[in-house]
Amino acid sequence: MAVVDVLNKKGEKVSELTLNDGVFGVEPSPGVLHQVVCAQLANRRSGTASVKNRSDVAYSTKKLYRQKGTGRARRGSRKSPLLRGGGVVFGPHPKTYKVKVPKKVKKLALRMALSSKLAEQKLTVVDSLDMERIKTKDLAQVLAALKVKKGLVVLPAADEKVELSARNIPGIKVMRTEGVNVYDVLKYDSLVLLQPAVSAIEGRLAP
């Protein structure tokens, strides 16, 4: 079992916490992590790009001018893709980029991502982030004391004061335990977990 220090808002050690090896002690696999991250990014794509085909353009289908005798190229409908404002040939249409990944693989990848942060000593456990008011400066001072510049802060439940205070701090993202995902854990240099959030994550991911 891995043991980590629990810090307060001043960056001082107040206790120790034993982590579940089944969640924070898994050997990372680049292949599994790559699969899940690619699926996450693909599922974020809206796939709403669309063009009008020849049949969708609102123009008359009348022949522009007679077939012969003008000395010009033959022209049919004003909807021709060769004319300005005409239909588009082989353009994009709405589609889904959704990639399905088994739940077991998603959980395994998240355990691997968390384990990699612990192995790299980039995981910080804090006993509390209670704030008296919504103030960006106050939260920035706490993060500076924890030596976190670009990090993901995970809360056990909704905390409006922390969530709103973090909005204007560059490189900082705050989310709740139910939203923790592989991409965000790997994207940010540091991972800051509130002590109650550790229990919630272990309860969700324990094998």
N, C-alpha and C positions, 0 to 999 in steps of 0.2 A: 504494500500500500504506500502510495506517495503521500508525503506530508508537506503542506505549504503553509507559509506564514499568513496570518490574517492581519491586515493593516487597518488603521483608522484613517480618518480624513487628512490627518497630518503626515501620513506616510510612516507612522510608528507601529511597530509590531505589538499586537495586543493579545494574540493567542495563536494556536496552530490548528490546522484542519486536515483531516485524513481524507484523501480522495479515493474514489472507487477505481481500482485498476481496470475494471471492465469497461469504464467510460473514458478515463484519462490515461490509461496505460496500454493503448492499442498501437501496434506497429503500423505506421502509415503506408498505404499503397498508392503510388502516383497514378496508377491506372484507374482505381476506383474513384479517387478524388477528381481526376480529370473528367470521368464520365458524368459524375453528378454535377460538377460546375458547368460543364457544357450544356447539360439538360436544363439547369436553372436559367442560364442566359438565353437559351433557345425559347423557353417558356415565357420569357418576358417580352418577346417580340410580338407586336400587335398583328402583323400580317394583313394590314388593311390597305396596302398600296393597290391602286386600281386605275385602269385606263378605260377609255371608250373604244370599243371595236367599231368597225364600219357600220354595223347594224345599230349601234347605240347613238351615233351622231345624229343630231336633229337638223338634217338638211333635206331638201327636196331630192327625189330620185330622178328628176327630169334630166335628160341628156343635155349637157352644157351647150353643145353646138353640133351641127351636122357632121356625119362621119367623114365625108370626103369633100374635097374642093377648097378647103380653107388654107391648106399648106401647113397646118399645125398638127401636132400629135393627136391621136384619137383620144377623146375624153368621154367618159360615161357619166356616172353620178358625181355630184359635188362631194360625196362622202369618201372618195378615193383616198387611200393612204398617201398617195403621191402629191396631194394638194394640201396647202396650208389649212389647218382646221379640220382636216379629214380624220378618219379613224386611225387608230394605232395598230400596227401589226406586231403580234407576239409580245405585247406589253404585259405587265404584271396584273394579277387579279387576286382578290382576297384569298388567303390560304392560312392554314394553321401550321406553326412550326413546333407544336407541342411534342415533347419527347417523354415517354413514360419510363420511369425507373422504379424497380421494385422497392417497396418500403424498407425491406431488410437492408438493401444496398444503401439507401439514403441514411438510415440510422448508423450503419457501419461507417460511412464516409464522415458523418458528423462526429462520431467518436474518434475517428482518425484525426480530424482537423483539431479537435480539442486536445488530443494527446500530443500533437505536434507543437501546439503553443506551450504546453507544459514542458515538453522536452527542450524547447528553445529558451525556456525561462522567460517567456513573454506573457505569462498568465499571472494576474494579480487578483487576490481575493480581498475584498473590503467588507468590514463589518456593517457599515451603514453609510448612506449618502444623504441623510436627512438635511434638508435646507429650510431655513426660516422664511425665505422669500424666493421669488423668481428673479434671479440675478446671474447673468452670464459671467460676470467677473468673479463671483464667489465660486462657481463651479470650476472656472478656469484655474483658480488658485488651488483647489483640491486636486485637480488633474496634474498640475505642476508639481505638487507635493508627492504625488504617486509616480512621477516621472513618465507620464503618458502624453505623447504628442499626437500620435495618430492611432486612435484606438476605438474599439467597440465596447460599449458599456452595456451590460446585461442586467436588467432589473427583474426582480421576482414578480412584480405586479405594477400596475399603472402608478406613476408618480409624476404628476403634472409639473411640479416645480423643477425637477431634474430634467424632464423631457423638453420643457420650453427653454430652460436655461442653456441647454446644449445646442440649440438650433443654430446659433451664430458662431460657434466655435469650429474653425476649419479643422478637418481631419478627424472629427469626433462624431460617432453615431451612437444613438441610444435606442435599444429595443428591449422588449420583454422576452421572457424565457420561451414562450410559445413561438416566437418569431426567429429564434436562433437557427441559422442555416450555414451550410458549408462555405458558400461564396463569401459571405461577410466575415466569417471567422478567419478565413485565409487572406482576405483583402487587407485587413487592418493589421498594423504591426503588433499592437498590444491588445490583449483581451482582459477586460476588467469585469469580474463577477462579484456581485454582492453575495454575501454568505448564504442567505436564504435561496438565492438563485441556483447555487451549486446543488443543493438538495433537490430542487425542482428538476434540474437537468439530469441528475443521476436517476431520479425516479422515472423520467421519461425515456432515457436511453439505456438503462441497465439491462444487460443481456439476461 
